């Protein structure tokens, strides 16, 4: 039987190999954006970007990560997970690597890492990962609703989005209401067979779905992803000084949402393509739209991946020591 050290090393080596896929996709995305615009014009547009803007943009990305880490810590404390803050932070950052997988499914590997580092059963920690994803989706819906306000029909879109969020929050915190909803969903032809999986996920989330904790986590999601949206606005404003803040929030959030539902690793290709298209429809030429897209994805997705790589050696060392 393989030792824990060998198993951990194999898992980390597998992670390294799997990262080759998103890295290759990233190269293809850059090539695609260059082909959609004149490569020389894209290069000139990138050179015109004020590099000092990266300081506040990267700072806002760090605000995003810090707020989400606070939420992660609150979840672990609520679940009674005995993991030191340093190891918890390292696992959280390595989660950025795991999230660059189809549908972010690999992020469930954080539960395995917490278990291997002495944090208790992985199934218990898995509920924290699921709660992160649920509240992030709700936060995205809220930001889409707010960002839609300046658009044609925006108030109606905003009202529908906020109402949807309120209904989901009510269902998540009201068990009887959730039971009624699940019974109704079972009658539907396509959704019905998948209801048992929804019920299982709901049961795992129960410890983290108190009204107060859910509202706190939702607020964290809105502010955290809104911070990245603000960073995107700063980049857009460097090319289009008259850019609207709420429209920028809508564009950035919508692109990330479309990237997520595409199930592609890190949303690569789908997020960049939709973001460049949204910018192009608002009057920016293809070169500037591509330049903005490359800069903001580097300062968000790839910056997070870099932090994950920096944390990986610490996690590998701790796993090795535990094997000894």
N, C-alpha and C positions, 0 to 999 in steps of 0.2 A: 504493500500500500504506500502511495507517495506521501512524503512528509509534507507538513504544512508549508515549510519553506519552499519546497519544490513546486507545490501547487500554487503558491502565491507568485513565484517567479514566472511560472507558465502563464498565469492570468495576466500579469503585467506585460509579458512579451506579446500575448495575444492582443492586448490593448494597443501596444505600439504598432503591430501590423495593421490593425483595423484603422488606425489613424491615417494610414496611407491613402485610404479611400477619400475621406474629406479633403485631405491635402491636394490630391489629384483633382477633385471637383473644384477646389478653390482656384487652381491654375486654369482650369477650363472656363470658370466664371470670368476671370480676368481677361482671358482670350476672347470670350464672347462679347464682353463689354467693349473691348478694343475693336472687334470686328463690326459691332453695331454703330460705332462712330469712326471717324477717321483717326487711326492710331496717332498720327502727329498732333491732331487737334486735342485728343485725349491727353497726350503727354504734356502739351502746352497748358491745358486746363489744370492738370495736377500741379504743374510748376507755379501756377498763379495762386494756388491755395496758401494761405498764411499758416506756416507750420506752428506758430506760437498758439494758434487756436487748439492745437492738440492737448495743451496743458489743461484747460477747463473741460474739454470733451472727455479726455481720459479720466479726469477727476470725477466727472459726473458718472462715468461707468463704474468707478470705484464706489461711489455712493450707492449705486444699484446693488453691487455685490455685498457691500457692508450691511445694507438694510435686509437683504435676503438672508445673510448669514445670521443676523439677529433673530429672524423668524425661525431659521433652522435650529438655533440654540434653544429657543422657546419650545419648539416641538420636542426636541430631545429631552429637555427637562420635564415636560409634561408627561412623556412616556417613561420617565425614570431611567434613562440611558446613562450609564456611568462612564462617560468618555470625557477626557480632559479637553479644555478649550483649544489647546494647540492641535491636538489630533483631530478634533472636530473641524477646525478650520481647514486643515490639510485635506481631509476627506471632502469637505464642501468644495474646495478648489479643484480637486481631482474630478469632482462631479462635472465640471465644465468640459473636461475631456470626454467623459462618459456621455454627456448630452449631445455631442456631435455624432449622433447615431440616428437611424430612421425613427422618427416620431419621438426622439429623446428616450427611447426605451432602455438604452444602456445606462441611463441615470439611476435605474433601480440597483445598479451595482454598488451604489453608495451604501445600501443596506448590508451588502456582503462585506464591504470594507469595515464598516462599524462593528460588525460581528467579529471579524478576524482581529480587530484591535481591542477586543474585550468589552464591547458595548452591549452585548446581549443578543438575543435572537434576531435574525435578519427580518423575519416577518413583522416583528413589532416596529422596527425602524422603517420598513417599507411603507407603513401608513404615513410617516412624516414626508417621504418622497412624494406619495400620491397627493397629500394635502398641499404640498408646494405647487404641484402642477394644477390642481383644482383652483387654488386661489390666484395663481398667475393667469389662468384663463379668464377668471372673473375680472381681474384687474385690467386685462386687455380689453374686455368688453366695455368696461367703464371708460377707459381712455378713448376707445373708438367712438363711444357715444358723445363724449365731450368734444373730441376733435371734429366731429361731424357738424357741430353747430353752425359754422360759417358757410357750409355747403348748401346747395339748393335742397330744400326739404330737411335741412339739418335738425331743426327742433323736433320734428317727428321721429327722425332716426335716433336722436339722443333720447327721447322719451321711451322709445321701444327698447333701446339698449339698457337703459337704467331699470326699466320695468322687468326686463328679462333677468337682470342681475338680482333684483329684489326677490323674484320668484324662486330662483335657484338657491339663494341664501335661505329663504323660508323653508324650502324642501329639505335642504341639508341639515337644518337645525330642528326640524319638526318630524319626528320619527313616524307618527301616524300618517302625516301627509305623504311622506316618502313611500310608506307601504301601499297607500292608495294609488300613488303614481306608478309604482312598479307593477301592481295588478293590472292597471290600464295598459301599460306598455307591453305586457305579456300577450295581449290580444292582437298586437300589430304584427303583420306578416314578416317584416324584415327585422325589426327590433326585438320581437318576442323571444327568439332563441338566445339572444345575448343578455337578456335580463338577469339570469342567474349570476353572470359575471359582474353586473352592476350592483347587485345585492351584496355580493361578496366584498367588492371594493367599498361599498357604503358601510358595511359592518366593520371593516378594518379602520375606517376613518372616524368611527364614533368617538374615540377618546379625544380627537382634535377638532370636533365640530360643535363645541359649546358656542352659543351666540357671541359671547365676548371675544373668545379666541379667534373665531372665524372673522369677525369684523376687524380685529387687529391685523390678522394676516392679509385680509383684503386691502386694508389701508396701506400696508407695507408694499403690496404688489403694485398698487396704483402709483405711489410715490416713487418706488424704485424704477419701474419701467418708464414713468414720466420723466425721471432724471435723464435716462438715456435719450428720450424723445427731445428733451431740452438740448442735449448735446448735438443731436441731429439738426435741430433748428439753428444752432450756432454755425454749423458747417454750411447749411443752405443759405443763411444770411450773408455769408462771405461771398457767395456768387450772386445772390438776389437780395439786395438790401430791403426790398419791400415785402419779403416773405412773411406770411401770416403764421403766428405761433401755433394756433390750434390746428390749422391745416397741416402744418409740419408734424404735429403730434399724430394726427390721423394717418398721414402717409407712412410714417415710420412704423406705427403700430399695425396698420393694415398689412404692410409688407412682411413684418415678422409673423403675423397671424397666418398669412398665406404660405409663408415658408414652413410654418409648423404643420399645417394641415396637408402640405404636400408629402409629408412623411420622408422627405429627403434628409440625409445627414446634415444637421445644422441648418436645414432649409436652403442649402446652397443651390443656387441657380434660380429657384422660385422666388426667394426673398429679394435677391439682387435684381432679377428681371422685373418684378412687380414694382420695386422701388424706383428703378430708372424710368419705367413707363409712367408712373404717377408723377414724377418730377417733369417728365417730358410734356405731359398733358397740361402742366401749369406754366408752360412757356419757356422752360429751360431747354437749351439745345442738347443733342445727344452726348456731346463731349462733356459738358458741365454736369449733366445728369449722371453720366458714368463716373465722373471724377468724385462727385458727392457720395455716390454709392460705394465706391472703393474705399474712400476715407472713413466713412462711418462704420462699414463692416470691419475694417481693420481695427478701429477704435472700440468696437464692441465684441463681436464674435471672436475675432482672432486675438484680441487682447485677453479675453477670458481664457482661450485655449493656451496662451502663453503662461498665464498664471497657473493653470492646471499642470503644465509641464514642469514649472518651477517647484510645485508642491509634490510632484510624483516621487522624486528621490527620497523625500522624508518618509512618505508612506511605505515605499519599498523597504527602507531601512528598518522601520518599525515592524513590518511584517516578517522580515528576516530574523530580527531579534526574538519575536514571538515564537518563530519556528525553532530557534535554539533552545 
